[in-house]
Amino acid sequence: MKNPLRKRFKRDLKSNKGRYFAILLMMTVTIAIMSGFLAVADGAQKVLNENRADCKLEDGSFTAVKKISTAAQAETEKLGVSVYENDYVNEKLPDEATLRIYQDREQINLVTVIDGKSPVNKNEIAVDRLFAESYGLEVGESLTINEVPMIITGLISVPDYSALFKNNSDLMMDSFHFGVGIVSAGVLQSFPANEIVMDYSYYFDNRDLTEKEKRNLSTDIKDKLVDNGAILTSFVTAENNQSISFIDDDMGSDVPMMKVFLSLIILIMAFVFSIVITSTIETEAPIIGTLLASGYTKYELIRHYITMPIAVTLVSAMIGNIIGYTMMPDFFKGMYYGSYSLPPMDIELNMEALLLTTVLPIAMMIGINFVALYRKLSISPLNFLRKELKKSKNRRAVKLPNVSFFNRFRLRVIIQNKKSYITLFVGIFLASFILMFGLVITPMISHYVDSIKQSAVSDYQYILKGPVEPENPGNAEKMTFSALETYYSPAGKNIEVSFFGLREDSDYFDDLPISDDEKGGYLSDGLAKKLGAKPGDTLDFVNPYTDKEYSIKVIGITDYPGALTVFMSQKQLNELLDRDSSYFNGYFSDQELTFTDKNSLATVITPEDMSKFGDQMLSSFKQMAPLCLFAAIVIYLVLMVVLTKLVIDKNALSISFLKVFGYETSEIRKIYLKATTLVVLGSLLLCLPLVNLGIQGCFLIVQMKLSGYLPVYIPMYLYAEIVAIGMASYFVINFIHMRRINKIQLSAALKNRE
Amino acid sequence: MEKKNEINTAFFSVKNIEKSYGTGSAKVKVLDGVSTELYEGEICVILGPSGSGKSTFLNVAGGLESIDGGSITIDGQDISKMDPKSLGRYRRDKLGFVFQFYNLIPNLTVKENIEVCAYLSKNPLEIDELLHTLGLWEHKDKFPNQLSGGQQQRCAIGRALVKNPALLLCDELTGALDYKTAKEILALIEKINQTYHNTIIIVTHNEPIKNMAHRVLKLHDGRIVKDYVNETQLSAKDLEW
């Protein structure tokens, strides 16, 4: 005979359909998001790894002032490495975009054609798929390159530009203003010689090297090149090349974050279920007492009460996974393909995701509810029959302040339901955090871009390849620029820091007390925050091309959000870099400068460049905001409907009694609903500082991925928005509860025989 | 019944049982050296004022509460020495409980409520037959809230009986019922006793119920002040109060 208690499940489901639907909805949505995300992340990782292997991704690259000698290449290759010439030109396109054009690769960083075909003729070009989409190019269109119209034959991806970083020191990739193109053999030679960048890729012969061995070998390669007369302008390992490794870092933190998010939601739902079950046990205490007295064992009852949470979780897992694999991949693929240049991927069944979205939730549900049930059912049958469910009888009532009767009543309701309210608080915190994360990105980036523009010292910063005078110096001010690296321990890697050597009486930095006699420098506040440095500290830097090390004392910190920067006296910097005191290689200028030899110009930075960064960041995160808003509202609604309904259910008899005594419905609402309203409002307000802390902590992780420093900025109106969205969600539930209270009959009290 | 008394050993026997609540100066002795014996198939009514210890007696007899001293033997087994697990098994196999409040499962029908305890037994009674005996056949598919108090109590009795327990313990089973319904329930108990020969202990405030018992115990301040065989047993339908 099957246990007849199981017949309760269907009826319980029917009579509490709202509660179970809400829980099912929340868990299904969470599992669908998780399963879809993990399947896509896994697919992306797999296609990335396969593509890197198939397309022979470089292990590092370097650029040189001129073509390296055959001898230098031969000597270097003796170290166990193959060196490939991989030259390019940076072609300016309208709207401040740059297309980096390579010759079709045959030996290293091979091209994957996504749509169309590779260029064959000299007036053909294939462009990166992501750049084409962002910039608005299509196969068959014509693009003017080197003053010649070229037909776009195909859309491609290349393994060395999975993230479109123009410069390795850029804060963010920028697919709107930077892309990669491939032309057929020989076309590159038609560009002016001074525009061709001598770029090389190297590839280790031994494919089984450890990370440490790879790093050491890269250092040896660099040394060997320098020893053999190569003048390097950049040298970067694949690990430190943001165009290659940024996606790994990004996925490396996204996946664990999503796993934590899933675990938290399931944990909360397991607690919600345990509270629901505990409340049911309290209601059914005499029945349980009778069943125990009749010979039912504790474990039979645990099995009975734990079945529903497991069943709901199992159904959520099934529906969630089906949705996750059918409807969600396109959304998450959109997120990856909208940010990264990846070859097409296939979604396969991911065993880890399946375990995480089925076994883990069920295990958590069983674990938490078993403990709750075991504790709750550990009292004697007699105590159940007497409804004496508290282990300690001597618990004294909490003494309340001498406030009005209604307030004391409300406080009693809050104390009675503290477990529900605590769980609600945790849920509100989580939902508010998700909501804040979704809402804060846009204002934070806009604020950052605005502050960069506002604090820009000059309209133009020119970085030159050497000391060159402009044709129209005007009020331009000479400076020395150098890019050194320092170790950033949270990310476990070196980051690039810009060094500016300034005149003592700089017109552009008149607030900075630069002195030629003072050793050390002023750190931009972003750099100081990122490194945790303060005045008086000494920081170590290294020149990545010469391995020469420098120690710089921190004199002070200055407000300069544009980059990770050290400002110091030009004289001191020149001395540090073993340059003449008159050396300079850059200008600050409020007017555009012209140089006779355009080849002497390395980089021009304008404040507008930063808005490009803003566009890209906003584009990368644009899908986050609605997703976060949806997730947060679902969490708010589900937790509020389930947990606050328990308060009404638990007190249905008391509410009925109050009606018998002559209380009006509005007065009853003031007691029971206002208590919940106050808790919801209090939770929303109380969790705001915690949300703030959470966001700060979360952006600490984001900072690790960024090569710059993005200050956390949370405008005050966002706090108000969160409280407003939370309260709006609550008032929907409150309305349902009002109707529920109205429906409670006086007869419930009159029929009560206990 | 008289004959049975002479030839059988006691089915239910308590010897010098003691039970106290509280400690120190607040210690209250609720059962103080209680001893008695019942034979198989007897109906025993336990009377006494509030606080006399009658409910506690029923609870310790059912293994719901432990005793401080003495012994309780039911069908040859000393339940006072059993661990909680064995007690649970014992209750499952041998005992049926009926309480003043019916404690029916609200979302199970009458028949299903009875099946809940049938599930516990290897040889349960035929449920449909029992429903006829209980007068619940036409209500078998109703939920508890669709029944009168008397019908609910019938269902609770059916639930306790379906295991065909050797010992049926009833705590104020008519306490929540009106006169007419209470008499119907007592008549049902009598019928069950005659049909299934279960030993039945009824704890009640209601003095006239003693008249339907084979044996009557009166408790006062935890002690038995009267323990006698009722020679002038009345049928339940003839009880008056």
Boltz contact constraints between the chains, C-beta under 6 A:
constraints:
  - contact:
      token1: [A, 1]
      token2: [B, 119]
      max_distance: 6.0
  - contact:
      token1: [A, 3]
      token2: [B, 119]
      max_distance: 6.0
  - contact:
      token1: [A, 4]
      token2: [B, 112]
      max_distance: 6.0
  - contact:
      token1: [A, 4]
      token2: [B, 115]
      max_distance: 6.0
  - contact:
      token1: [A, 4]
      token2: [B, 116]
      max_distance: 6.0
  - contact:
      token1: [A, 4]
      token2: [B, 119]
      max_distance: 6.0
  - contact:
      token1: [A, 7]
      token2: [B, 112]
      max_distance: 6.0
  - contact:
      token1: [A, 8]
      token2: [B, 107]
      max_distance: 6.0
  - contact:
      token1: [A, 11]
      token2: [B, 107]
      max_distance: 6.0
  - contact:
      token1: [A, 286]
      token2: [B, 103]
      max_distance: 6.0
  - contact:
      token1: [A, 287]
      token2: [B, 103]
      max_distance: 6.0
  - contact:
      token1: [A, 287]
      token2: [B, 105]
      max_distance: 6.0
  - contact:
      token1: [A, 290]
      token2: [B, 103]
      max_distance: 6.0
  - contact:
      token1: [A, 293]
      token2: [B, 64]
      max_distance: 6.0
  - contact:
      token1: [A, 293]
      token2: [B, 97]
      max_distance: 6.0
  - contact:
      token1: [A, 294]
      token2: [B, 117]
      max_distance: 6.0
  - contact:
      token1: [A, 295]
      token2: [B, 91]
      max_distance: 6.0
  - contact:
      token1: [A, 295]
      token2: [B, 92]
      max_distance: 6.0
  - contact:
      token1: [A, 295]
      token2: [B, 120]
      max_distance: 6.0
  - contact:
      token1: [A, 297]
      token2: [B, 88]
      max_distance: 6.0
  - contact:
      token1: [A, 381]
      token2: [B, 64]
      max_distance: 6.0
  - contact:
      token1: [A, 382]
      token2: [B, 59]
      max_distance: 6.0
  - contact:
      token1: [A, 382]
      token2: [B, 64]
      max_distance: 6.0
  - contact:
      token1: [A, 382]
      token2: [B, 65]
      max_distance: 6.0
  - contact:
      token1: [A, 753]
      token2: [B, 176]
      max_distance: 6.0
